[in-house]
Amino acid sequence: MSLNLGSGCLGNLTSDEEQKLQASWVHLLRLCGIEKASLPQATPDLSDTLLPHLNDASPESFRRSFWSFILAEHPDALVLRFLRARKWDVEKAMVMLVSAMAWRDERNIEGTIIHTGEDVAFKDHPSADDKAFIAQYQSGKSYVRGTDKEHRPIYVIRVALHDPQLQSAEAMESYILHNIESIRILIKPPNDKCCLIFDMTGFGLRNMDFHVVKFLVSVFEARYPETLGLVLIHSAPFVFWGIWNIIKGWLDPVIASKIHFTRKKTDLLQFVSEDNLQTGYGGTDSWTYTYSEPVTGENARLKEEEKKAKIQEERSELIREFEQETVGWVSPQCQSSPDNKNESRRDQVTRQLGLNYWKLDPYIRARTYYHRVGVVDDKGEVDFKAAGHEK
């Protein structure tokens, strides 16, 4: 499989881009409480600029929020998303990142979206929003299946199955965020973006939900930047074009540049191989979506606090080691060294953090549809066309 390393992505950085990444880590390490004397003095201190964007300015609180944002992601890959989104302006990228962290805390992404998720199906007295959350998964209005030609997972949204009257705006936002957080554990560098297909077949004005569109635009621009690699709007009917004239005015030029309109099989085949296209789109993949319901007892490990604490203690030690290796990596002496052994050890710790995360995952994340059907396993291995993902 050939890998297309995008410009400014992990594994494909210019010297200047790597220096911007290192400068970003200097600011992050300062906020984590690393002694300023240990860090390059040439990097301006942005603490006064960044602190107003934090809910709690304590180093321990910042460190916890930061690593709860990273979870399974490569630490550098997350930082690079924000740098690319702000065109390598380090100060703007750091403001954007800490603002996203504060937003995650306010939305309780860790507790409500990740920890609870589809486990709401087992509540003794589920709320209307809980029921609507599960009903959207049952409806099949969206799902991941296959990859595009750049090996990015394809997230299909069947717009005609959406009825704005069937759930509150809050339930819809929770569903969207849960899908995004679920997709985040499926994408890894260098293919750490996704392809969205908005299937507009059968779309009518009854399906139009401006709140959802605005929410999608805002979270992908400000909270999960550089997550979208490609957006295909497929089979849009005539009635959609008047609406599109409104929507396109809300889009950031970078996101707008990733949008393509398709109508027939040959259009889709420019971006997706035939074996990754479902038969309904003219491909050879006969799979169809059916929701795999949550299973009683699948989230038992969420309550095993002692085992979770042991894994988290191991993770905390790895985080401290990663921070110390990063201190060495950002030092002027290390940056000028052609044989960077410090960076090599940093990479080793990063891999250990990844392995540790997948030990921790079942203790902090309710099992998702993708766990149940085998798209992702307990070691983080991903198969976008897993056998269990069949009807």
C-alpha positions in Angstrom: 0.0 0.0 0.0 1.5 3.4 -1.0 1.3 6.1 1.5 0.7 9.7 0.5 2.4 11.9 3.2 0.6 15.2 3.1 2.7 18.4 3.3 3.2 19.5 6.9 2.1 16.1 8.3 3.9 13.7 10.6 6.8 12.2 8.6 6.9 15.0 6.0 8.0 18.2 7.7 10.4 20.8 6.3 13.1 22.1 8.7 11.0 25.2 9.3 7.9 23.2 10.1 9.7 21.0 12.5 11.1 24.1 14.3 7.5 25.4 14.5 6.4 22.1 16.0 9.3 22.3 18.5 8.3 25.9 19.5 4.8 24.7 20.0 6.0 22.0 22.4 7.9 24.6 24.4 4.7 26.5 25.1 2.8 23.3 25.9 5.6 22.1 28.3 5.5 25.5 30.1 1.8 25.1 30.6 2.5 21.6 31.9 4.7 23.1 34.6 8.1 22.2 33.2 10.6 24.6 34.7 11.2 27.4 32.3 14.9 27.3 33.0 14.9 23.8 31.3 13.4 25.2 28.1 14.9 27.3 25.3 14.9 30.9 26.4 14.7 32.2 22.8 11.1 31.1 22.5 8.8 33.9 23.6 6.6 33.1 26.6 3.0 33.0 25.6 1.6 32.2 29.0 -0.2 35.5 29.4 -1.8 35.0 26.0 -2.8 31.4 26.5 -4.0 31.4 30.2 -7.2 33.4 29.5 -8.3 30.6 27.2 -8.0 27.9 29.9 -10.7 26.9 32.4 -8.1 26.1 35.0 -4.5 27.4 34.7 -2.9 24.9 37.0 -0.2 22.7 35.4 -1.8 19.4 36.5 -5.2 20.4 35.2 -3.7 21.5 31.9 -1.7 18.3 31.6 -4.8 16.1 32.3 -6.9 18.0 29.8 -4.2 17.9 27.1 -3.6 14.2 27.4 -7.3 13.4 27.5 -7.5 15.3 24.2 -4.7 13.2 22.7 -5.9 9.7 23.9 -5.0 7.4 21.0 -3.5 10.0 18.7 0.2 10.6 18.1 1.0 13.7 20.3 2.9 15.5 17.4 0.1 14.7 15.0 -2.5 16.5 17.1 -0.3 19.6 17.5 0.4 19.6 13.8 -3.3 19.7 13.0 -3.5 23.1 14.8 -0.3 24.4 13.2 -1.6 23.6 9.7 -5.0 25.1 10.5 -3.3 28.4 11.5 -0.8 28.4 8.6 2.1 27.7 10.9 1.5 30.8 13.1 2.6 29.2 16.4 0.8 31.7 18.7 -2.5 31.4 16.8 -2.2 27.6 16.7 -1.6 27.4 20.5 -4.6 29.7 21.2 -6.7 27.5 19.0 -5.5 24.4 20.7 -6.0 25.5 24.3 -9.4 26.9 23.3 -10.4 23.5 21.9 -9.2 21.9 25.2 -11.4 24.3 27.2 -14.4 23.6 25.0 -13.9 19.8 25.5 -13.9 20.4 29.2 -17.1 22.5 29.0 -18.8 19.9 26.8 -17.6 17.1 29.1 -16.4 15.2 26.0 -14.4 12.8 28.2 -17.4 11.9 30.5 -20.5 12.3 28.5 -19.4 11.4 24.9 -16.5 9.0 25.4 -17.2 7.3 28.8 -20.9 7.1 28.4 -21.6 6.9 24.7 -23.8 4.1 23.6 -23.9 2.8 27.2 -27.0 5.0 27.6 -28.9 2.0 26.1 -28.6 0.4 29.5 -30.0 3.3 31.6 -32.9 2.3 33.8 -34.7 5.5 33.0 -33.2 6.9 29.7 -34.1 10.4 28.8 -35.7 11.4 25.5 -32.2 12.5 24.4 -30.7 9.2 25.4 -33.3 7.3 23.3 -32.8 9.7 20.4 -29.1 9.2 20.5 -29.4 5.4 20.1 -32.2 5.8 17.6 -29.9 7.7 15.3 -27.4 4.8 15.2 -30.3 2.4 14.6 -31.5 4.5 11.7 -28.3 4.0 9.7 -28.1 7.7 8.8 -24.3 7.5 9.0 -21.5 5.0 9.3 -17.9 4.2 8.3 -17.2 1.8 5.5 -14.0 1.3 3.4 -11.4 3.8 2.5 -10.8 6.3 -0.4 -7.9 6.2 -2.8 -5.7 8.1 -0.2 -6.5 5.3 2.3 -8.7 7.6 4.4 -11.8 6.0 6.1 -15.0 6.8 4.3 -17.8 8.2 6.5 -21.1 8.0 4.7 -24.0 10.3 5.7 -27.4 9.5 4.2 -29.1 12.8 4.5 -32.6 11.6 3.5 -32.7 9.5 6.7 -32.4 12.6 8.8 -35.5 14.2 10.3 -34.8 17.3 12.4 -38.1 16.8 14.2 -37.1 13.3 15.7 -34.5 14.5 18.1 -33.4 17.7 19.9 -30.5 19.8 18.9 -28.6 18.6 22.0 -29.1 14.9 21.1 -28.0 15.6 17.5 -24.8 17.3 18.7 -24.0 14.4 21.1 -24.5 12.0 18.2 -22.2 14.0 15.9 -19.5 14.3 18.6 -19.7 10.7 19.5 -19.2 9.8 15.8 -16.2 12.1 15.5 -14.6 10.7 18.7 -15.2 7.2 17.4 -13.6 8.0 14.1 -10.6 9.5 15.8 -9.6 6.1 17.1 -9.8 4.7 13.6 -7.4 7.1 11.9 -3.7 7.1 12.3 -0.8 8.9 10.7 -0.1 9.2 7.8 -3.8 8.6 6.9 -5.2 10.6 9.8 -7.9 12.4 8.0 -11.3 11.1 6.8 -13.4 11.2 3.6 -17.0 12.3 4.1 -19.7 11.3 1.6 -22.9 13.2 1.9 -25.4 11.0 0.1 -28.1 13.4 -1.0 -30.3 10.8 -2.7 -33.9 11.4 -1.9 -33.1 14.7 -0.1 -36.0 17.1 0.4 -36.5 20.3 2.4 -37.9 18.2 5.2 -34.4 16.8 5.8 -32.7 20.2 5.9 -31.2 21.0 9.3 -29.3 24.3 9.4 -28.4 23.9 13.0 -26.6 20.6 12.2 -24.7 22.1 9.3 -23.6 25.1 11.4 -22.5 22.8 14.2 -20.5 20.5 11.8 -18.8 23.6 10.2 -17.9 25.0 13.6 -16.5 21.8 15.2 -14.5 20.8 12.1 -13.0 24.3 11.8 -12.3 25.1 15.4 -12.3 21.9 17.5 -11.1 19.2 15.2 -9.1 21.0 12.5 -7.4 19.2 9.7 -9.6 16.1 10.2 -11.3 16.4 6.9 -9.4 15.2 3.9 -12.1 15.1 1.3 -15.9 15.9 1.2 -18.1 14.5 -1.5 -21.6 15.8 -2.0 -23.3 13.0 -4.0 -26.4 13.1 -6.1 -27.6 16.5 -4.9 -31.1 17.3 -6.2 -32.1 20.6 -7.7 -33.8 21.8 -4.5 -30.4 21.6 -2.7 -28.6 24.3 -4.8 -30.5 27.2 -3.3 -29.5 25.9 0.1 -25.9 25.4 -1.0 -25.6 29.1 -1.8 -26.3 29.8 1.9 -24.0 27.1 3.3 -21.0 27.9 1.2 -20.9 31.4 2.7 -20.2 29.8 6.1 -17.3 27.7 5.0 -13.6 28.4 5.6 -11.8 28.5 2.2 -9.6 25.5 3.3 -12.7 23.3 3.9 -14.5 24.6 0.8 -11.5 23.6 -1.3 -12.0 19.9 -0.2 -15.6 19.7 -1.3 -16.4 18.0 -4.6 -19.8 17.3 -6.2 -20.5 13.9 -7.6 -23.5 12.5 -9.4 -22.6 9.1 -11.0 -20.3 6.2 -10.5 -17.6 7.5 -12.7 -17.5 10.7 -10.6 -17.1 8.7 -7.4 -14.4 6.5 -8.9 -12.1 9.5 -9.2 -11.8 9.4 -5.4 -12.8 5.8 -4.3 -11.9 2.5 -5.9 -14.7 0.2 -7.1 -14.2 -2.4 -4.4 -14.6 0.3 -1.7 -17.9 1.6 -3.2 -21.1 0.0 -2.0 -23.3 -1.5 -4.8 -25.8 1.3 -4.3 -23.2 3.7 -5.6 -22.1 1.4 -8.5 -19.3 -0.4 -6.7 -18.8 -4.1 -5.9 -19.1 -3.9 -2.1 -22.4 -5.6 -1.3 -22.3 -4.8 2.4 -25.2 -2.8 3.9 -25.4 -1.2 7.3 -27.3 -2.7 10.2 -26.8 -1.5 13.8 -25.1 -3.9 16.2 -26.9 -3.2 19.5 -24.9 -2.7 22.7 -24.4 -6.0 24.6 -25.1 -6.4 28.3 -21.9 -6.4 30.3 -19.7 -5.1 27.4 -18.8 -2.0 29.5 -18.1 -3.8 32.8 -14.5 -2.6 32.8 -15.6 1.0 33.0 -16.4 0.3 36.7 -13.1 -1.4 37.5 -11.4 1.6 39.1 -8.4 -0.3 40.6 -7.3 -1.8 37.3 -7.9 1.5 35.5 -5.8 3.4 38.1 -2.9 1.0 37.6 -2.8 1.6 33.9 -3.2 5.3 34.3 -0.3 5.3 36.7 1.8 3.6 34.0 0.5 6.2 31.5 1.5 9.1 33.9 5.0 7.8 34.1 5.2 7.6 30.3 3.9 11.1 30.0 6.5 12.4 32.3 9.2 10.6 30.4 7.8 11.9 27.1 7.9 15.4 28.5 11.6 15.0 29.5 12.5 13.6 26.2 10.7 16.5 24.5 12.6 19.0 26.6 15.8 17.5 25.2 14.3 17.4 21.6 13.5 21.1 21.6 16.9 22.2 23.0 19.1 24.1 20.6 21.9 21.5 21.0 19.5 18.7 20.0 18.1 20.7 17.0 21.5 21.2 15.6 22.6 17.5 16.0 22.6 15.5 12.8 22.4 12.2 14.8 19.4 12.8 17.2 19.4 9.9 19.6 17.1 11.9 21.9 14.5 12.1 19.2 14.8 8.4 18.7 14.1 7.7 22.4 11.2 10.2 22.2 9.7 8.1 19.4 10.1 5.0 21.5 8.2 6.6 24.4 5.5 7.7 21.9 5.0 4.1 20.8 4.8 3.0 24.4 2.1 5.6 25.0 0.1 4.3 22.1 0.3 0.7 23.4 -0.6 1.9 26.9 -3.6 3.8 25.6 -5.2 0.7 24.1 -4.8 -1.1 27.5 -6.6 1.9 29.0 -9.3 2.4 26.4 -11.9 -0.2 27.7 -11.7 1.4 31.1 -12.5 4.9 29.9 -14.5 4.5 26.7 -17.9 2.7 26.4 -17.7 0.1 23.6 -18.8 1.5 20.3 -20.5 0.0 17.2 -17.0 -0.2 15.7 -15.7 -2.3 18.6 -18.7 -4.7 18.4 -18.4 -5.4 14.7 -14.6 -5.7 14.7 -13.6 -2.6 12.8 -11.3 -1.8 15.7 -10.0 -4.3 18.2 -8.7 -4.1 21.8 -5.1 -3.5 20.5 -6.2 -0.6 18.2 -5.8 -2.5 15.0 -8.3 -1.3 12.4 -10.0 -3.2 9.5 -12.4 -0.9 7.7 -14.0 -3.9 6.0 -14.0 -6.4 8.8 -16.0 -9.6 8.5 -18.0 -8.6 11.5 -19.0 -5.4 9.7 -21.3 -7.4 7.4 -25.1 -7.7 7.5 
